């Protein structure tokens, strides 16, 4: 906030920049965006984001606009940074820093729900996106709350990323995801989550094999998962083999 204020004061002193000019920049960015000039719109929105404090609604709007522009030009490195910037902007949207109102909590929950959905475009296209999705979804209490209260269907994508993960923490990640799947099973199930439940909760290998067979149809028809099909099937079969050997190890 202090940096934004100082930057604005410098622009005002040196170039006569006025607060109302920000609205003109927003309008220009919108025109460029509607015209398909997404790179130019992104540049304008980046400047706006730097000139207003993170608690200002205009900062939040600029973050959303820039993320949309970077997704449309498929600039995944910048988009990944924008996801993080947007997360911080949402966290700062509070009328009272120490005692936020119920309306503020509801607004932030709504914004986080949208962000979790938009982030799928970035995480499933960025080279390191799948590992970052796990951290973004699983290790952030606010995002976990949004998933459990609003979007349990996103567990599908979290489950796939954990199955594909090569992280040394994979066992702990699997444990945490399976716990979430069990908690939300009363309101959401799909072949991917049921595969993990059969394998690690019920130890039902026939059931797991049945669900994996259904995944052969589900994953190629999912917009975000279609490129993960072969890797998922290979890793899923490896998990089945490892679990079977561990159970029957004499």
VEXDREN-2710 file (C-alpha; in Angstrom, 1 decimal):
% VEXDREN-2710
k/r/px/py/pz
1/UNK/0.0/0.0/0.0
2/UNK/2.8/2.4/0.9
3/UNK/4.6/1.7/-2.4
4/UNK/1.5/2.3/-4.4
5/UNK/0.8/5.5/-2.7
6/UNK/4.4/6.8/-3.2
7/UNK/4.4/5.8/-6.8
8/UNK/1.1/7.6/-7.4
9/UNK/2.4/10.7/-5.6
10/UNK/5.6/10.7/-7.8
11/UNK/3.5/10.4/-11.0
12/UNK/1.3/13.3/-9.8
13/UNK/4.2/15.5/-9.0
14/UNK/6.3/14.8/-12.1
15/UNK/3.6/14.3/-14.8
16/UNK/0.4/15.8/-13.4
17/UNK/-1.3/12.4/-13.1
18/UNK/-4.7/12.7/-11.6
19/UNK/-6.8/10.0/-9.7
20/UNK/-9.6/10.3/-12.2
21/UNK/-7.2/9.2/-14.9
22/UNK/-7.3/5.7/-13.5
23/UNK/-10.9/5.4/-14.6
24/UNK/-9.8/6.4/-18.1
25/UNK/-7.1/3.7/-18.0
26/UNK/-9.7/1.1/-17.0
27/UNK/-11.9/2.1/-19.8
28/UNK/-9.0/2.0/-22.3
29/UNK/-8.0/-1.5/-21.0
30/UNK/-11.6/-2.7/-21.5
31/UNK/-11.6/-1.4/-25.1
32/UNK/-8.3/-3.1/-25.8
33/UNK/-9.6/-6.3/-24.3
34/UNK/-12.9/-6.2/-26.2
35/UNK/-10.9/-5.6/-29.4
36/UNK/-8.7/-8.7/-28.8
37/UNK/-5.6/-6.7/-27.9
38/UNK/-5.0/-8.7/-24.8
39/UNK/-1.3/-7.9/-24.4
40/UNK/-2.0/-4.2/-24.4
41/UNK/-4.9/-4.6/-22.0
42/UNK/-2.7/-6.6/-19.7
43/UNK/-0.1/-3.8/-19.7
44/UNK/-2.6/-1.2/-18.7
45/UNK/-4.1/-3.4/-16.0
46/UNK/-0.6/-4.1/-14.6
47/UNK/0.0/-0.4/-14.2
48/UNK/-3.4/0.1/-12.6
49/UNK/-2.6/-2.7/-10.2
50/UNK/0.6/-1.0/-9.2
51/UNK/-1.0/2.4/-8.6
52/UNK/-3.8/1.4/-6.2
53/UNK/-3.5/-0.3/-2.8
54/UNK/-4.3/-4.0/-2.5
55/UNK/-7.4/-3.2/-0.4
56/UNK/-8.9/-1.1/-3.1
57/UNK/-11.6/-2.8/-5.3
58/UNK/-9.9/-1.4/-8.4
59/UNK/-6.8/-3.5/-7.5
60/UNK/-8.9/-6.6/-7.4
61/UNK/-10.7/-5.8/-10.7
62/UNK/-7.3/-5.2/-12.4
63/UNK/-6.0/-8.5/-11.1
64/UNK/-9.0/-10.4/-12.6
65/UNK/-8.7/-8.6/-15.9
66/UNK/-5.0/-9.2/-16.2
67/UNK/-5.4/-12.9/-15.4
68/UNK/-8.1/-13.2/-18.1
69/UNK/-5.8/-11.5/-20.6
70/UNK/-2.8/-13.7/-19.8
71/UNK/-4.9/-16.8/-20.1
72/UNK/-6.2/-15.8/-23.5
73/UNK/-2.7/-15.2/-24.9
74/UNK/-1.5/-18.4/-23.2
75/UNK/1.3/-16.6/-21.3
76/UNK/1.4/-19.2/-18.5
77/UNK/4.3/-17.9/-16.6
78/UNK/2.7/-14.5/-16.2
79/UNK/-0.7/-16.1/-15.6
80/UNK/0.8/-18.1/-12.7
81/UNK/2.1/-14.9/-11.1
82/UNK/-1.3/-13.3/-11.6
83/UNK/-3.0/-16.2/-9.8
84/UNK/-0.8/-15.5/-6.8
85/UNK/-1.4/-11.7/-7.0
86/UNK/-5.1/-12.3/-7.2
87/UNK/-5.1/-14.6/-4.2
88/UNK/-3.3/-11.8/-2.2
89/UNK/-5.8/-9.2/-3.4
90/UNK/-8.8/-11.3/-2.3
91/UNK/-7.2/-11.8/1.1
92/UNK/-6.9/-8.0/1.4
93/UNK/-10.6/-7.3/0.7
94/UNK/-11.7/-6.5/4.2
95/UNK/-13.6/-3.6/5.6
96/UNK/-12.0/-4.3/9.0
97/UNK/-8.6/-6.0/9.0
98/UNK/-9.1/-7.5/12.5
99/UNK/-12.8/-8.2/12.6
100/UNK/-14.1/-8.7/9.0
101/UNK/-17.9/-8.7/8.6
102/UNK/-20.0/-11.6/7.5
103/UNK/-20.5/-9.9/4.1
104/UNK/-16.7/-9.7/3.7
105/UNK/-16.3/-13.4/4.4
106/UNK/-19.1/-14.2/1.9
107/UNK/-17.5/-12.0/-0.7
108/UNK/-14.1/-13.5/-0.2
109/UNK/-15.5/-17.0/-0.4
110/UNK/-17.2/-16.2/-3.7
111/UNK/-14.0/-14.7/-5.1
112/UNK/-11.9/-17.7/-4.0
113/UNK/-14.4/-20.0/-5.6
114/UNK/-14.0/-18.3/-8.9
115/UNK/-10.3/-18.1/-8.5
116/UNK/-10.0/-21.9/-7.9
117/UNK/-12.0/-22.5/-11.1
118/UNK/-10.0/-20.0/-13.2
119/UNK/-6.7/-21.3/-11.9
120/UNK/-7.3/-24.7/-13.6
121/UNK/-6.6/-23.1/-17.0
122/UNK/-3.1/-22.1/-15.6
123/UNK/-2.2/-25.1/-13.6
124/UNK/-3.0/-27.6/-16.3
125/UNK/-1.0/-25.7/-18.9
126/UNK/2.0/-24.5/-16.9
127/UNK/5.0/-26.9/-16.9
128/UNK/5.1/-27.0/-13.1
129/UNK/1.4/-26.4/-12.7
130/UNK/0.2/-29.7/-11.4
131/UNK/2.6/-29.6/-8.4
132/UNK/1.6/-26.0/-7.8
133/UNK/-2.1/-26.9/-7.9
134/UNK/-1.6/-29.3/-5.0
135/UNK/0.0/-26.6/-2.9
136/UNK/-2.6/-24.0/-3.9
137/UNK/-5.6/-26.3/-3.2
138/UNK/-4.4/-28.5/-0.4
139/UNK/-2.1/-26.3/1.7
140/UNK/-4.2/-23.1/1.9
141/UNK/-6.9/-23.3/4.6
142/UNK/-9.0/-20.6/2.8
143/UNK/-9.0/-22.6/-0.4
144/UNK/-9.8/-25.8/1.4
145/UNK/-12.7/-24.1/3.0
146/UNK/-14.0/-23.0/-0.4
147/UNK/-13.6/-26.5/-1.9
148/UNK/-15.4/-28.1/1.0
149/UNK/-18.3/-25.6/1.2
150/UNK/-18.7/-24.6/-2.5
151/UNK/-16.8/-26.7/-4.9
152/UNK/-16.2/-30.4/-3.9
153/UNK/-16.2/-31.3/-7.6
154/UNK/-12.7/-29.7/-7.7
155/UNK/-11.4/-32.7/-5.7
156/UNK/-11.3/-34.5/-9.1
157/UNK/-8.5/-32.3/-10.2
158/UNK/-6.7/-32.4/-6.9
159/UNK/-6.8/-36.2/-6.9
160/UNK/-5.4/-36.4/-10.4
161/UNK/-2.5/-34.1/-9.6
162/UNK/-1.6/-36.1/-6.5
163/UNK/-1.7/-39.3/-8.4
164/UNK/0.6/-37.8/-11.0
165/UNK/2.9/-36.2/-8.5
166/UNK/6.6/-37.1/-8.1
167/UNK/7.0/-35.2/-4.9
168/UNK/8.6/-36.9/-1.9
169/UNK/5.6/-35.9/0.1
170/UNK/3.3/-37.9/-2.2
171/UNK/2.2/-40.3/0.6
172/UNK/1.2/-37.5/2.9
173/UNK/-0.6/-35.7/0.0
174/UNK/-2.5/-38.9/-0.8
175/UNK/-3.5/-39.3/2.8
176/UNK/-4.8/-35.7/3.0
177/UNK/-6.7/-36.0/-0.3
178/UNK/-8.3/-39.3/0.7
179/UNK/-9.4/-37.8/4.0
180/UNK/-11.1/-34.9/2.0
181/UNK/-12.7/-37.4/-0.4
182/UNK/-14.2/-39.3/2.5
183/UNK/-15.4/-36.1/4.1
184/UNK/-17.1/-34.9/0.9
185/UNK/-18.3/-38.3/-0.4
186/UNK/-21.9/-37.6/0.8
187/UNK/-22.2/-34.8/-1.7
188/UNK/-19.7/-35.6/-4.5
189/UNK/-18.3/-38.7/-6.1
190/UNK/-16.8/-39.5/-9.4
191/UNK/-14.7/-42.4/-10.8
192/UNK/-11.4/-40.7/-9.9
193/UNK/-12.3/-40.1/-6.3
194/UNK/-13.9/-43.5/-6.0
195/UNK/-10.8/-45.2/-7.4
196/UNK/-8.7/-43.7/-4.5
197/UNK/-11.4/-44.6/-2.0
198/UNK/-11.6/-48.2/-3.1
199/UNK/-7.9/-48.5/-3.2
200/UNK/-6.9/-46.8/0.1
201/UNK/-10.0/-47.0/2.3
202/UNK/-11.8/-50.2/1.4
203/UNK/-8.8/-52.0/-0.1
204/UNK/-11.2/-53.2/-2.7
205/UNK/-9.0/-54.0/-5.7
206/UNK/-11.9/-55.2/-7.9
207/UNK/-13.8/-52.0/-7.2
208/UNK/-10.7/-49.9/-7.9
209/UNK/-10.2/-51.7/-11.2
210/UNK/-13.8/-51.1/-12.1
211/UNK/-13.5/-47.4/-11.4
212/UNK/-10.2/-47.2/-13.3
213/UNK/-12.0/-48.7/-16.3
214/UNK/-14.6/-45.9/-16.1
215/UNK/-11.8/-43.4/-15.9
216/UNK/-10.7/-44.5/-19.4
217/UNK/-13.8/-42.7/-20.6
218/UNK/-14.1/-39.9/-18.1
219/UNK/-10.5/-38.4/-18.3
220/UNK/-10.3/-38.0/-22.1
221/UNK/-13.6/-36.2/-22.1
222/UNK/-12.6/-33.7/-19.4
223/UNK/-11.4/-30.4/-20.8
224/UNK/-8.5/-30.0/-18.3
225/UNK/-7.6/-33.7/-17.9
226/UNK/-7.5/-34.9/-21.4
227/UNK/-3.8/-34.4/-21.7
228/UNK/-3.1/-36.4/-18.5
229/UNK/-4.8/-39.6/-19.6
230/UNK/-1.8/-41.8/-20.3
231/UNK/0.2/-40.6/-17.3
232/UNK/-2.7/-41.0/-14.9
233/UNK/-3.5/-44.5/-16.0
234/UNK/0.1/-45.6/-15.7
235/UNK/0.5/-44.0/-12.2
236/UNK/-2.9/-45.3/-11.1
237/UNK/-1.9/-48.9/-12.0
238/UNK/1.4/-48.4/-10.2
239/UNK/-0.4/-47.3/-7.1
240/UNK/-2.6/-50.4/-7.3
241/UNK/0.4/-52.7/-7.7
242/UNK/2.3/-51.0/-4.8
243/UNK/-0.7/-51.2/-2.5
244/UNK/-1.4/-54.9/-3.4
245/UNK/2.2/-55.8/-2.7
246/UNK/2.3/-53.9/0.6
247/UNK/-0.9/-55.7/1.9
248/UNK/0.3/-59.1/0.8
249/UNK/3.9/-58.8/1.9
250/UNK/4.8/-61.7/4.1
END
